[in-house]
Amino acid sequence: MNFQVSARKWRPQTFEEVVGQKHLIRVLSNSVSQGEIAQAYLFSGTRGVGKTTVARILAKAINCADTGERLAGVVPLAGATCPARRVVPCGHCVSCKEISENRSVDVIEIDGASNTSVEDVRDLREKVKYLPLSGKYKVYIIDEVHMLSNAAFNALLKTLEEPPKHLVFILATTEAHKIPATILSRCQHLIFRRISRIEIETQLRKILSEKNIQMPDRVVTFIAKAAEGSLRDALSLCDQAISYSGKNVTEEDLSTLFGRAAGTTFHALILGIAKKNADVLLGIAREIENDGDWIERLRHLLIIKNVKDVSLLIDLPDEEKNEIEKEADFFSPAEMLSLFAIFAKLQDDIRNAPRPHLLLEVALMKAVLLANLTPIEKIIAELRVPSQETFPLLPRAQQAAPLQKTGPPQDTLPSQKRAGLEPAPTQDTTASWKNLLQDVKKTRPNLASYLDQGILLAVLERTIKLRFTEESSFLISLIEKEENKKLLRPLLKHYFGRDLSLAFEESNIGAPAAAPSIVEEALRVFGGEIVKTS
């Protein structure tokens, strides 16, 4: 099999070729050039950032047969203003070639995950006594060293502390917190950082150019972000995309291959919300159902809307930043916070929902209706402002009529009910309704979401009345489906103790009903009658 994965084919062979770890390369280069090699190194960092690769390059650098600045490959540190120098293994001597081809007897790589016992370490201690055959140093590279047992670590302590002069240990791990403190104190600990998106993109474009592969900038950015700081992961994703699409990879291909919505989909989502286009939103709901990146998109909107310099907070290409800036103009900061709250709650609810796409559709409808809702802050502010309404002055009577004493209100007076009003739900009935909604949510979360949009008006003898606004009235037809009625009948009887059905009314949130006049209110409270004067 002649094919070789990109992560192996383009593995760096010199310190100069290592991506994203300049701080470590400078330390190691200076150590080699000054002949100050530590007896043990510990390389820690996330997967795919170059720990094993740098270990092999270090092994080549300290065993390189060429000596002296001219032949050892000592070159100035790229972009540095100080006299630091970087050592590059020549790559041509016998030692360098053997290490590059994994056939050097002086560089031994051990998998810590499969050699975990104390017997393995004791066997290692016996072998380290032998001198290197061709190079200056015998190098042991132990990968995933945190997998060693406690007994194995203890057996390794003495050898790490006082190794033979010809021996160098390089330990590599993704979980440095699992390494005993006694081991850490005997090693020079170098921490590998996650590789930035820009550095990954630059390396990917370089490799794609050499392979003659066409890939749009947005696709390269997509892969670099998905790799989450791991260059090896980025190269693996790139290989998958090329295998799927051939020499011309599109953003739609990546969306299909990896099950993640493309940036154009998120742009369409934001525009659909801004323009209140429900058809567009429901059309793309399925595409983003299993992708949580729309929460990150809303975060980007909030930051770009409120922060002047976003370079440290958002790691995106300029093209996508400009796109998000245009989207941010459609919303006020308060609307963005409301949108974020809607979708953050959805992300939490959707995990346990049997039919998550229904919850997503309802959340999108909430987002569409958002602009029609009056912010609570505005309502409170208006309540605090005294009314400016004026009333005409009544003409002064020619002669004041004497006040007549009246007796206390008689029990025989008929109590007049205001026409058109029904008894408001009590505290008990409101609690029963909330409990019913919680019960419905367990089996039919979408139906519970529909019902929750209505306002409980009254619980009557045979019906429960719910009011829906004009914007949410489309939910009534969904609630009245026969399957929903069958589910609700026994629950209504269980929580309210009798057979009930739901009745709906559609109403705009308009002005409140006219209040009774002050004279009528005084008569109702204090009793009495109106005396007419001639």
N, C-alpha and C positions, 0 to 999 in steps of 0.2 A: 504494500500500500504506500504510494508515493505522497498522498495528501498529508499535510501537517497543519494542525490548527494554528490560527494566527498568533495566539498567545505564546506558542513555542517557536514558531518561525521567526517572529519579530522580538524575541526575548533579548533585552540589552546584553551586550558582551563587554562593555566598558562602563566606567563610572560616568562618562560624558553622555551616554545614551539613556541613563536612568531618568524616568519622568517623575517630577513632583516631589523629590526628596533632596533638594539642594542642601538643606541644613545638615543632613546625615553624610552626604557625599563629601562635604568639606571636612567633617571630623575624620572620616576614614582616610581620605586622601592625605591629609596632613600627618595622620598617624603613620601611614606607610612611608611617606617621603622622609619623615624624621626618624624612622626605625623604632617607633614607640608602639609596638603591637601589644594589646592587652592579651592576657592568657585566656579570657572568656568574654564573649559578647552575648547580650540578650537582645534580639530584635523582636519588638512587639508591634502589633498593629492589625487592622482589619484585613480581611481576605483580599488577595489580588493587588497589593500595593507595592510588592517588590522585595519582600523579606528574603525569600530563598534566592532570588536573582542576585541581590546585593551580596548575599553570603558567598555565592559562587564567584562573583567578581572580586571580592576581597581575597578569597582563596587564591585566585589567579594572580592578583597584584602582589601578594607576599611571596609567591613562589615563582614569579616571572624570572626567567633566566637572564634577561638583559639587566645590566646594572648601569648606574650613572644617569644623569638627567637626559642626555641625548638619546639613549636607547631605551630607557625605562618608560618613556612616554610621559614625562612630567610636562603639563601644559598649564597656562594661567587659568584661573577659575573664571568661567564665562560670566560677564556682567559684574564682576567684583571690583571694588576700588582699593581693596587691601591686597597685600602681597601673598595671600593664600594661594596654594597651588593644588592642582588635582592630578592624581596619578591614574594613568590609563594603562592597563595591561597591554602588552604589545600584541597579543593574539597570534603571534607567529612562531614562538618558541615551542619546543616539545611539550613543556609543562602546560602552557596555555591551551594548546590544542587538545591535550588529553583531558583537561578539566572541562573544556567546552563540549567535548564529545562524551562526557560521563564515563571515561575509562581510566581515570587516574587512580592509582592505588594509594596515593597520598591524601586524597580528598574523599572522605567516606561520609555518605549521607545516610542517616538513620531516621526511620519513621517512629516517632515517639508513641504514636497511637497503637502500634503493633509490637513494640518492644518495651513493655511497661514494667516488667518484673525486676526484682532485685538481682536475679540470676543474669539477666541481660546486661545490667550495669556492671556486674562483677566480671563478666566476660570482656566487656569494653575496657575495664581497668587493666586487664592482663595484656590487651593488644596495644594500649597506648604507650607501653614501654619501648616498643620497637621504633627505631629511627626511620625517617622517611627515605624512600628508595631513590628518588630523583630530585625532589624539591628541597627547599630549606625547612619547610614546616609540614607537619602532618596535621590536617584540618578535619575536625569532626563537626558536621552540620546535623543537628538533631532538630527535626521539624515537629511541630505540635508537642513541644516538650512538657506542656502542662498535663499531658495524659499520663506521665510517669506516676507510679505509686509513691507513697510517702517513704517506703523502705528503699525504693530505687533512688529517690532524691538524697536520702541520707547516705547511701552508698557512694553517691557521686560527689559529696561535699569535699572530702579530702583531696580528691584528684583535681577539682576545680580550684581549690585554694593554693595548692602547690603542685602544679602540673610540671612535667618535664619541659625543658627549654624549647624543645622542638615541637611542642603541642599547642594548638589553638582550638578552643571550643567556640562554636557559633550556635546558640540556641535560638529557635524561632517559635513564636506562639501568637495566637490570636486572643488569648485570655491571660494577660500578665498577672491579673489579680489572683490567679490560682497557683502562681509560683511561690514556694516558701520564701520567707524573708531571708533565710540563711543562704539560699541560692542567689537571690537578688543582690545581696551584699558582696558576693564574690564575682559579679559580672559587671561589665560596662553596659548599662541599659540604654539602648537607642530606640526611640519611639517613632514609628513610621506614621505619617499623616495620611488622611484620605486625600486622594488626588483631586484637584479642582476640576470643575466641569470644563473650563476653558482649556486646561492642559490635556484632558482626555480628548476633547474635540480636535485639538491640534495634532495629537498623535494619530487619531483615527483618519483624519484627512491625509496625513502623510502616507499612511499604509494604503488607504483606498486609491491614492494617486499611483502608487507603485503597482497595485493590482489592476489598475485601469477600470475601476468600478465607479459608476455615476450614482451619487447619493445627494439629495438636496440638503441644504444647511439645516432645515427644520428636522429632518430625519436624523442627522448626525447629533443634533442637540437632544433629540428624543432619546437616543441610545445613551448619550453621555449622562443625562439625568437619571435614566433608569439604572445605570451601573452603580450609582450611589457611592462614588469615590473609588471604585475598584476598576483599574484598567483591564485586568484579566476578564472581569465580567463584561466590560464594554466590548472587548474583542470577541468574546463568545457570542454575545447578542448580535454583533456585526456578522459573524459567520452564519448564524441562523438566518438572518435577513437575506444574505446573499444566496444561501441555499434555497430560500423560499421564492425570491424574486428574480434571481439572475443578476445581470450586470446593471440593471436599472431598478433601484429600490425606491418606492414611494412611501409617503406617510400613511396612506391607506393600507398598504401592505403590512406595515409595522403594527397598525391598530388591529388588523385582523389576526396577525401572528401572535402578538403578545396580549391580546384582550384588553388593551388600554385605549381610551378615547384619544383621538388626535387633537392637536391644538385648535384646528379649524372647527371641530365639534364643540369645544368649549366656547369659542367665539360665537358660534351660532346660538348656543344656549343663552349667553348673556344678552345678545341682541333680541332673542325671542322674548326674554323677560322684560327688557326695556320697552319693546314695542307691543307687549301684551298679545303676542301671537301664540295662542294656545295650540293651534294645529302644528306649528313648527316644534314646540316644546314636547308635545306628546310623541311626535315623530322621532325625536332623538333620545327619548327617555330610555329606550331599550339599550342604546349604545353606551350610556354612562351608568347603567344600573349597578354594575359590579366594580365601578371605578371611583375611588374616593378623591381623585385629583381635583374635582370641582370645588371641594372645600379649600384647597390650596389656591385655586383660581380666585375665589372670593377674598381670600387673605391678601393676594396680590392687589386686588382692586382697592381694598381698604388702605393698604400701605401707600400705593401710588397716589391715592386721593388726598392723603393727610401728611405725607412725609416728602420733604423737598429732595433730599439725597437718598435714593433707594438702593444705591449700588451695594451697600453692605448688608441689606436685608433681603434683596431679591437677586438671585443668580440666574438671569435669563438673557438671551440674546437681544440686541437692540430692536430687532424686528418685532419680537413678541412683546417687548415693553411698550413700544409705540401702539401696538394693537390694544393692550390693556388700558393705556392712557385714554384712548378713544372710548372704550367701554365705560370707564369711570365717569365720564362726562354725563352719562345717562342717569346717574343716581346721586342723591344727596348722601352725606355720611350716615344719617339716621336710617335711610333706606338700606344702605349696605349692611349696617349692623343687624337690621331685621332679617335681611336675606341670609346673612351668616348664621343667625340664630335658628332660622327655619331649617337650613340644610345640616347644621350641626346636630340638631335634634333628630332629624331624619336619619343621619348616619348611625345614631345610637339605636333608634327603633328598628332599623332595617335588618339588623343582625339576626333577630329572632323571628322575623315575620315570615310566614309560609309563602306569601306572594309579595315579595318586596317591590315589584314594579308598580303595584297599586299605590303603595305609600309614596313612591317617588312621583307618580303622576299627581297625587293630591298635593304634595309639597310644591310642585311646579305651578299648580293652579293657585295655591296660596301666594306664591311669588308674583303671579300675574295680577292678582287682586290687591297687592300690597299698596299700590299707589292710590287706590280708592279709599283707603282707610285713613282716618284722621289721627295723627299721633296723639297719644295720651297727654304729652306735655303741652300741646296746643290747646287741648280741651281744658286742662287745669288752668292754664293762663287766662283763657276766656272767662272761666267761672270767677276768677279773682277780680276781673274788671267790672266795676259797677255799671249798671245799665244806664245808658244816656237817653232812654226814652222819656219824653215829656208828656204830660197829661194836660188837657185844656182846663182852665179854671172855670168852675161852675159859677153862674151869676148869683150874687148875694141876694138872699131872700129879703123882701121888703120888711117883713116882721118875723122875728124868730119865734118859732112855735115852742111852747113849753114842753119840756120832757115829761113824759108820762111814765109812772112807775109800773113795772110789770112784775108779775110773780115769777117764781122759779119755773124752769121748764117742766111741763107736765109729761108724765109717763105716757099719757094717752096720745101725745102727738105722734103721728106716724113717722117712722124713720124713712127718709127718702134716700134711696141708693142712686148713685150717679149712673146714668144709663151708659151701657156699652162696656162696662168694666167687669172683668171676671176675677174671682179670688186668686191672688198671687200664690205661687207655690210656697209651701211652708218649708221650714228648715229640714224637717224629716223627709218630705217628698224630694227636695233638692238632693239630699244625701243619698236617697234611694236611687235617684237618676244617675248620680255619679258612680255608684256601685255597679249599676247595670252597665254603664259604659265600660268600666274596667273589666267586667265579665265578658262583654262582647269583644273587647280588644284581644283577649286570649285566643279566641278561635277565628275571629273575622276582623283583623285590625283595620282593614280598609273601611268597613261599615262603621266601626267606632269613630274613625276620622270624619266620615260624612256626618254622623249624628252630632259630633262635637261642634260642628260649624253652626248648628241651630241654637236658638235661644229658647230655653224652657219658659213658656208663658203661663201655663196653668195645667193642673191635674184635676180633671173633672170626673164625673161618675163613670163615664164610659170611654173617655178619650184623654190623651195627653197632647196638648197643643204645643207645637214648635214653630218658631218664626225664623224664616231665612231671608237674608237680604236679597235684593234683586241680583247681585253679582254671584251669590252662592246658590241661587234657586235651582240651578241645573242639577244639584245633588238630590233633590226631592225624587226625581224619577229613578235614580239609582237606589235610593232607600226603599222605594215602593215595589221593588222586584219581589216576586213571590217567594224566592228562596230566602230573602231577608226577612219577610214577614213571618215565615215559618220559624225562623230562628228567634225572632223577637217575642212572639206570643207567649211561650212558656216563661221567658225571662221577665216579661212585664207582670205576669200573674205572680211570679215568685217574689218580686221585689215590692209590688204594690197590693198584693192580696186579693186581686180581682181581675177579671178579663178586661183588658184595655186594648185600644188600638191607637195608632198615631194619627194625628191630624196636623196638617201643615198650612201655613199661610205665608205669602210672600209680601214683603213690605220694604219700602225704602226707609232709610234712617232719616226721617224728616224732623220738622219742628215738633215739639211736644204739644200735647193737647192743651187747649186753652184752659187756664186755671180758673176756678170760680172767682167771682168778684169778692172784694174784701168785705162788703156788706153781708153777702151770703155766708161767708166763712164766719163772721162775727155772730150772725144769727144761729149758725149751727153749733158754735161753741158755747155761747152765753145764753142762748134762748131769747125770746122777745118777739116783737112784731114791728112792722114798718107802719108808722103813722103818717098819713098823707095830710098835707095842709092845703088850704084853699088859696 
